[in-house]
Amino acid sequence: TTATRHPVARIMSRSTRYANFLDWLDTTSTALRSEETDELVIDPKSDSFDDGCFAIKNMKSLGKALRENLSMTNLALRNLTIGAEGAEFVRNILRKKVGNNLMVLQVEDTIGDGGDLLGCTIAKALTSKHSTVEVLVLKGNKMGSAGAGALGRMLGDNKSLREFRLCHNVVDAKASKQLARGLRRNSNLEMLDLVGNGMDDECLSELSAGLSTSVVTFLCLDFNNFGTEGVGALARILHGDRSSLKELHLFGNHISKEGGSLFAEALVTNTKLVSLILSFNNLGDEGAACLARSLSVNKTLRKLWMPANHLGNAGIEAFAEYLPTMQGLNQLNLGDYFDNSGAKSFLDNLVLNTELEVLHMESVLFDDDDMEQKIDFYTRLNKAGRRLFKEQPCVDGLWAEVLARANHYGDEETSGDVLYYLLREKPDLVEGATADSSSSCSPSSTRAVSSPLSWSADTRQRLASSLSWNSVTCT
């Protein structure tokens, strides 16, 4: 469920085996002083260490070497014991590094009860106007309201962060309010990941107030604890594009049919959101029906993921009803208690939809392999460019583009049926190299798409094979 649009920079750990931790410590400190080391992972549980002699008091030489190194851009600290000494160790590193090319900072799975102290320490360091950190990842730090609130306030002054992941900590309403205040003053943060922080409806209400004026385009709230009221707060900022959000992840919360209805109302007027993840909630058939109806109006949402939402035939049939009028949705994942009759209604209307290219339909009650193949055929047909034929009767180069799409998204065994279908629908596109007055192309056309005689031997062979293909009925 994590974002791929703004990936965290890859940080590689040394793969060398060391005799003991002190050997690693000495080698690493020397390397930091003498080499252009740009990435470092400090993890006492890493396979690189053969014993457990790690302790903050042993890290003074490493801390000094880190402060002196000006080339390192990525630093990951994992499984550290954070108390007063640990926080001081981090503070001393950041005091020198945040203004000297450090771009990615990860602190994960810390041990001890110093999470709030850690959050306050990092927040103070990144408040500096000289900060160069663009990606901050804080995961599993046993951080509470004080640490999260300090980080929220930091956002109001920080000018460098583009991506902030605060995950598997505790963010309450008070901390959410501080995050909102920081977001209102922040003009550079694009990605905010708040997975698994126990955020409830009150937290979402506070946070949404800041999101309504922020520049955040990606928001992940997976595995939290909010329901209809929290969804309502999010839906209000989606209405009429009051937020900049383009991708919204809400996997594994308590979103019911009422929440589905609220999102549906917002989607009718929203023109920015392109991806909505609602997997593992409780939308039910009614919530799914509301969303399907809104997508016959909304033309910008491209991806909707909603498996494990207690959908039966009624929910699937509601999507089927509106499929022919959906002009934006490109990827759909839904389930999970429909049977063959529900799938049949979906297939009957998928024939009339030219946009949907990625479709996942899973149900323990859906077991018709032939129908599943036909559903797969029509999504592959859409990938190959069936929409182009309907939008414009004849365009110079159209067949070449469609053929390239069919070849790209299929293989020798799966694209023959698509090529056959498209040829049968528009045979005039490949009748010759020059358009004449009897062609269905526009009179102003001077050249039709390349003749089959100009295709490669491999392409002609594949086309010949497709003409005898008859395992799917094209209707």
Residue pairs with C-beta under 8 A, 6 or more apart in sequence:
1 195
1 220
1 222
1 249
1 251
1 277
1 279
2 193
2 195
2 220
3 191
3 193
3 218
3 220
3 247
3 249
5 191
5 218
5 247
6 162
6 163
6 190
6 191
6 218
8 104
8 106
8 135
8 137
8 163
8 165
9 73
9 74
9 103
9 104
9 135
11 39
11 40
11 41
11 74
11 75
11 76
11 104
11 106
12 39
12 41
13 41
13 43
13 46
13 48
14 24
14 28
14 41
14 48
15 48
16 27
16 48
17 47
17 48
17 50
18 24
18 27
18 48
18 49
18 50
19 50
20 49
20 50
20 51
20 53
21 44
21 49
21 50
21 51
21 52
21 53
21 54
21 58
22 53
22 58
24 48
24 49
25 58
25 59
25 61
25 62
26 61
28 40
28 62
28 65
29 61
29 62
29 64
29 65
30 65
31 37
32 40
32 62
32 65
32 66
32 68
32 69
32 72
33 65
33 68
33 69
36 71
37 69
37 71
37 72
38 71
38 72
38 73
38 74
39 72
39 73
39 74
39 75
40 66
40 72
40 74
40 75
40 76
41 76
41 78
42 62
42 75
42 76
42 77
42 78
42 80
43 49
43 76
43 77
43 78
43 79
44 52
44 54
44 79
44 80
45 78
45 79
46 78
55 81
56 80
56 81
56 85
56 86
56 89
57 85
59 89
63 89
63 92
63 93
66 72
66 75
66 93
66 96
66 97
67 92
67 93
67 95
67 96
67 97
70 100
70 101
71 101
72 97
72 101
72 102
73 101
73 102
73 103
73 104
74 102
74 103
74 104
75 93
75 97
75 102
75 104
75 105
75 106
76 104
76 105
76 106
76 107
76 108
77 90
77 106
77 107
77 108
77 110
78 106
78 107
78 108
78 109
79 108
79 109
79 110
79 111
80 86
80 89
80 107
80 110
80 111
81 110
81 111
81 112
82 90
82 110
82 111
82 112
82 114
82 115
82 117
82 118
82 141
83 112
83 113
83 114
83 117
84 114
84 117
86 110
86 112
86 114
86 118
87 114
87 117
87 118
87 121
90 107
90 118
90 121
90 122
91 121
91 124
91 125
94 102
94 105
94 121
94 122
94 125
94 126
95 125
98 125
98 126
98 128
98 130
98 131
98 132
98 133
99 128
99 130
99 131
99 132
100 132
101 132
102 132
102 133
103 132
103 133
103 134
103 135
104 133
104 134
104 135
104 137
105 122
105 133
105 135
105 136
105 137
106 137
106 138
106 139
107 118
107 122
107 137
107 138
107 139
107 141
108 137
108 138
108 139
108 140
108 141
109 139
109 140
109 141
110 118
110 140
110 141
110 142
112 142
113 142
114 142
115 141
115 142
115 143
115 144
115 147
115 169
116 143
116 144
116 145
116 146
116 147
116 150
117 147
118 138
118 141
118 143
118 147
119 138
119 141
119 143
119 146
119 147
119 148
119 150
119 151
120 146
120 147
120 150
122 136
122 138
122 151
122 154
123 147
123 150
123 151
123 153
123 154
124 150
124 154
125 131
126 133
126 136
126 154
126 158
126 160
126 161
127 154
127 157
127 158
129 157
129 159
131 158
131 159
131 160
131 161
132 160
133 160
133 161
134 160
134 161
134 162
134 163
135 161
135 162
135 163
136 161
136 163
136 164
136 165
137 165
137 167
138 151
138 165
138 166
138 167
138 169
139 165
139 167
139 168
139 169
140 167
140 168
140 169
141 147
141 169
142 169
143 166
143 169
143 170
144 169
144 170
144 172
144 175
145 170
145 171
145 172
145 174
145 175
147 169
148 166
148 169
148 170
148 171
148 172
148 175
148 178
148 179
148 197
149 174
149 175
149 178
149 179
150 178
151 164
151 166
151 179
151 182
152 175
152 176
152 177
152 178
152 179
152 180
152 181
152 182
152 183
153 178
153 181
153 182
154 182
155 161
155 164
155 179
155 182
155 183
155 185
155 186
155 189
156 181
156 182
156 184
156 185
156 186
157 185
158 186
158 188
159 188
160 188
161 186
161 188
161 189
162 188
162 189
162 190
162 191
163 189
163 190
163 191
163 193
164 189
164 191
164 192
164 193
165 191
165 193
165 195
166 193
166 194
166 197
167 193
167 194
167 195
167 196
167 197
168 195
168 196
168 197
169 197
170 197
170 198
171 179
171 194
171 197
171 198
171 199
171 203
172 198
172 199
172 203
173 200
173 202
173 203
173 206
175 203
176 199
176 202
176 203
176 204
176 206
176 207
177 206
179 206
179 207
179 210
180 206
180 207
180 208
180 209
180 210
180 211
181 210
182 210
183 189
183 192
183 207
183 210
183 211
183 213
183 214
183 216
184 209
184 210
184 213
184 214
186 214
186 215
187 215
188 215
189 214
189 215
189 216
190 215
190 216
190 217
190 218
191 216
191 217
191 218
192 216
192 218
192 219
192 220
193 218
193 219
193 220
194 207
194 219
194 220
194 221
194 224
195 220
195 221
195 222
195 223
195 224
196 222
196 223
196 224
197 224
198 224
198 225
199 207
199 221
199 224
199 225
199 226
199 230
200 224
200 225
200 226
200 230
201 226
201 227
201 228
201 229
201 230
201 233
203 224
203 226
203 230
204 221
204 226
204 229
204 230
204 231
204 233
204 234
205 229
205 230
205 233
207 233
208 233
208 234
208 236
208 237
211 219
211 234
211 237
211 243
211 245
212 236
212 237
212 242
212 243
214 243
214 244
215 244
216 243
216 244
216 245
217 244
217 245
217 246
217 247
218 245
218 246
218 247
219 245
219 247
219 248
219 249
220 249
221 248
221 249
221 250
221 253
222 249
222 250
222 251
222 252
222 253
222 277
223 251
223 252
223 253
224 253
225 253
225 254
226 253
226 254
227 253
227 254
227 255
227 256
227 259
228 255
228 256
228 258
228 259
228 262
230 253
231 250
231 255
231 258
231 259
231 262
231 263
232 259
232 262
234 248
234 250
234 263
235 262
235 263
235 265
235 266
236 242
236 266
237 243
237 245
238 245
238 263
238 266
238 267
238 270
238 273
239 265
239 266
239 269
239 270
240 269
240 270
241 269
241 270
241 271
241 272
243 272
244 272
245 272
245 273
246 272
246 273
246 274
246 275
247 273
247 274
247 275
248 273
248 275
248 276
248 277
249 277
250 276
250 277
250 278
250 281
251 277
251 278
251 279
251 280
252 279
252 280
252 281
253 281
254 281
254 282
255 278
255 281
255 282
255 283
255 287
256 281
256 282
256 283
256 284
256 287
257 282
257 283
257 284
257 286
257 287
257 290
258 287
259 281
259 283
259 287
260 278
260 283
260 284
260 286
260 287
260 288
260 290
260 291
261 286
261 287
261 290
263 276
263 278
263 290
263 291
263 294
264 290
264 291
264 293
264 294
265 294
267 273
267 291
267 294
267 295
267 297
267 298
267 301
268 294
268 297
268 298
270 298
270 300
270 301
271 299
271 300
272 300
273 300
273 301
274 300
274 301
274 302
274 303
275 301
275 302
275 303
276 301
276 303
276 304
276 305
277 303
277 305
278 304
278 305
278 306
278 309
279 305
279 306
279 307
279 308
279 309
279 333
280 307
280 308
280 309
281 306
281 308
281 309
282 309
282 310
283 291
283 306
283 309
283 310
283 311
283 315
284 309
284 310
284 311
284 315
285 310
285 311
285 312
285 314
285 315
285 318
286 315
287 309
287 315
288 306
288 309
288 311
288 315
288 316
288 318
288 319
288 334
289 314
289 315
289 318
291 304
291 306
292 318
292 319
292 321
292 322
293 318
293 322
295 301
295 304
295 322
295 326
295 328
295 329
296 322
296 325
296 326
298 328
299 327
299 328
300 328
301 328
301 329
302 328
302 329
302 330
302 331
303 329
303 330
303 331
303 332
304 329
304 331
304 332
304 333
304 334
305 331
305 332
305 333
306 333
306 334
307 333
307 334
307 335
307 336
307 360
307 362
308 335
308 336
309 315
309 334
309 335
309 336
310 336
310 337
311 334
311 335
311 336
311 337
311 338
312 337
312 338
312 342
313 338
313 339
313 341
313 342
313 345
315 334
315 338
316 334
316 338
316 342
316 343
316 345
316 346
316 361
317 342
317 345
317 346
319 332
319 334
319 346
320 342
320 345
320 346
320 348
320 349
320 350
321 349
323 346
323 349
323 350
323 352
323 353
323 356
324 349
324 352
324 353
326 353
326 355
326 356
327 355
328 355
329 355
329 356
330 355
330 356
330 357
330 358
331 356
331 357
331 358
331 359
332 356
332 358
332 359
332 360
333 359
333 360
334 360
334 361
335 360
335 361
335 362
335 363
336 362
336 363
336 364
337 363
337 364
337 365
338 361
338 363
338 365
338 366
339 363
339 365
339 366
340 365
340 366
340 367
340 368
340 371
342 363
342 366
343 361
343 363
343 366
343 368
343 371
343 372
343 375
344 368
344 371
346 361
346 375
347 371
347 374
347 375
347 378
350 356
350 359
350 375
350 378
350 379
351 378
351 475
353 378
353 382
354 382
354 386
354 387
354 390
355 382
355 387
356 379
356 382
357 379
357 382
357 383
358 379
359 375
359 379
361 375
366 372
373 471
373 472
374 472
374 473
377 417
377 418
377 472
377 474
380 409
380 410
380 414
380 415
380 417
380 418
381 418
381 421
381 422
383 405
383 409
384 402
384 405
384 406
384 409
384 410
384 415
384 418
384 419
384 422
385 401
385 402
385 405
385 406
385 422
386 422
388 395
388 398
388 401
388 402
389 398
389 402
389 422
389 425
389 426
392 398
393 440
393 441
393 442
394 428
394 429
394 435
394 439
394 440
394 441
394 442
394 445
394 448
396 445
396 447
396 448
396 449
397 449
398 429
398 449
399 426
399 429
399 430
399 449
399 450
400 449
400 450
402 422
403 419
403 459
406 415
406 418
406 419
406 422
407 415
407 459
409 415
410 418
412 462
415 462
415 466
416 462
416 463
416 465
416 466
416 469
417 466
417 469
417 471
417 472
417 474
419 462
419 463
419 466
420 466
420 467
420 469
420 474
421 474
423 430
423 463
423 466
423 467
424 474
428 439
428 440
428 441
428 448
429 448
429 449
430 448
430 449
430 451
430 452
431 439
431 448
431 451
432 448
432 451
433 447
433 448
433 450
433 451
433 454
434 446
434 447
434 448
435 441
435 445
435 446
435 447
435 448
437 443
439 445
439 448
441 448
452 460
452 463
455 463
